[in-house]
Structures are given as structure tokens and as C-alpha cells.
């Protein structure tokens, strides 16, 4: 059995890598063609590679399914599957090494590929990559005897390596939440532990307006602000738990970040369920004239149905209609249960 499982694991890994290479090539080529029209060659290739890393976890379930189907098809046409089945092994025993390989692929993607992708995505600040509330950037800082609130329309890197808050409003409150100072400017610069602006409109506690340069000390940093407004897929799997705790302490919504973490955590289970689904569509009593194209087509349709089902459950988890852990766990569990049940019934025929 060890020799057989080693043989099946090698075959499945080879076919999985083959399908993965094809899918990755398509993703990279598509992203590259979109970027090359407006960017130099190297910049377009770098952006395409970043996009490919970000999209990889989304396509892995399809890769697991197609790799399983391809493995069984090659074993069938070479008569190796006939020999294996004639030894009395069930489908569960045959697919056991494949399930292990799928789980390993899922774990490596969550633990290694995802952190690499987030590192690429966070190298440059772009407004399209910032998750904002009500179309604006909101910052809050606790200070002695009060707090500071900042609202900005946009956010970008400044020339000296700091952060520029475009169309920004600075509000200073005391402990009773009464505004003691207000400053508005076209651009407020954050650098070297200070907020500064030129020709700002300043309103003091007495209601007197003046036009002058504005400057105030702050503990906010470029890195902390960027981390606060990163989208869930821009935070590493290893950093997400602490990141979620930080957002909760700030009173910020965390549903999408929790779903992202659980999706990566349950990725091995998703790949296992899609591998079992692939085994189901690979089952046949025919020794000849096995219609691989028909089985493959039906399997792809089923994969898209499963994908949209997962998206529906994720939307329910994000909206609070379902507990996030159930929203992530139910789809692969349902696929796994029905696929395993169908295989068991097929083997008993």
C-alpha cells in the first residue's frame, strides 16, 4: 500500500502542478496584457505577478478538481486504474494520498503564498487599494485630555516619504467631546511625528476663524495608518488575528477580515472537498469509450455552481446574516458530504 500510495501521490502532484502552471499562465498573461498598455515591460510584469499571487487562492479549488480529473483520466487510458481497482481497493483508499497532497497545497498557500502576495500588494500605496468608510478616510487618535479626529477625501504618499491627506479636516476634542479646535486644508502632511498644513482655515474654541499655517504633534505614523485601511486580502494570514483585534479595539468593522482569515484557514478543507468531487466525476465502469470531455464539462459547471454558492455564503457572513465560521465551513462540508456519499453508493453498485 505504501508503494501504491507513493505512486498515486507522485502522479497526482505532477498533474496538479501541470494544471496549476496552465491556470497561472493564463492569469499572468491576462493581467500582463492589461498592464502593458499603460506601463513599461518590467512594471507590467511585476504588477501581473502581484495580481497572480493575489488571485491564486481563488483558483486553487478549480485546480484541485481539474488535477484530480486529469490524474484519473491518465490512469484510465494507461489501464493502471483498472489494475488498481482489480486489486479490490475502494475509491476512498485510492484517493487517500490525493487528499493529503491537496491539504498540503492548501496549507502552503495560506502559510507561504498569501504572505508573499500581501508583501507585494503593500509595497506601494494606491487609493484603489485602500478600504474607506463613506468614501473618505477617517482617523482617530487619543491624546491627553481628549482625542483627535481627522477626515480626508484622499490619501497619498508625500514627496519626503510622509503621508499627504487630501481635503482634510482636523478636529480636536476634550474629554466631554466638545470641539476645541478645527482646522481644514487642501492638504495636511503627516511626517516626523507632526501634522502640518499651509494656509489652513483654523477655528478656535471661541469660534474665531483665521488663515495661517497649521501644525500639531501626533503619534500617528504612515505605517499604522496604511495598516488600518488595508483591505482584507492585503493582510498576511499570520498578521490577520492581531490585525482583527486591533480593529475591534478601535471599533472598526472586522467581518470581511474575519472571513478572509477563515477562508485561508479552511483552504485545505476546500481543496480536499474539490478533490473528492473530482474523484466522483472520474468514476466509471467503462473500460473503453470513457467520455472525458463530457465528464470534464459537467465538472466545470459544478465547480462554478460551488464557487457561486461559496460567494453567497461569504456575503451572508459579511452582512451578519450568518456566523462567519459557518459561512466559510458549510460550502466545503456540504460538497464533501454529498460527494463522499455519491462515491459510496457508486462503489456499491
Secondary structure, 3 states (H helix, E strand, C coil): CHHHHHHHHHHHHHHHHHHHHHHHHHHHHHHHHHHHCCCCHHHHHHHHHHHHHHHHHHHHHHHHHHHHHHHHHHHHHCCHHHHHHHCCCCHHHHHHHHHHHHHHHHHHHHHHHHHHHHHHHCCCCCHHHECCECCEEEEEEEECCEEEEEEECEEEECCCCCEEEEEEEEEEEECCCCEEEEEEEEEEEEECCEEEEEEEEEEECCCCEEEEEEEEECCCCHHHHHHHCECHHHCCHHHHHHHHHHHHHHCCCCHHHHHHHHHHHCHHHHHHHHHHHHHHHHCCCCCCCCCHHHHHHHHHHHHHHHHHHHHHHHHHHHHCCCCHHHHHHHHHHHHHHHHHHHHHHHHCC
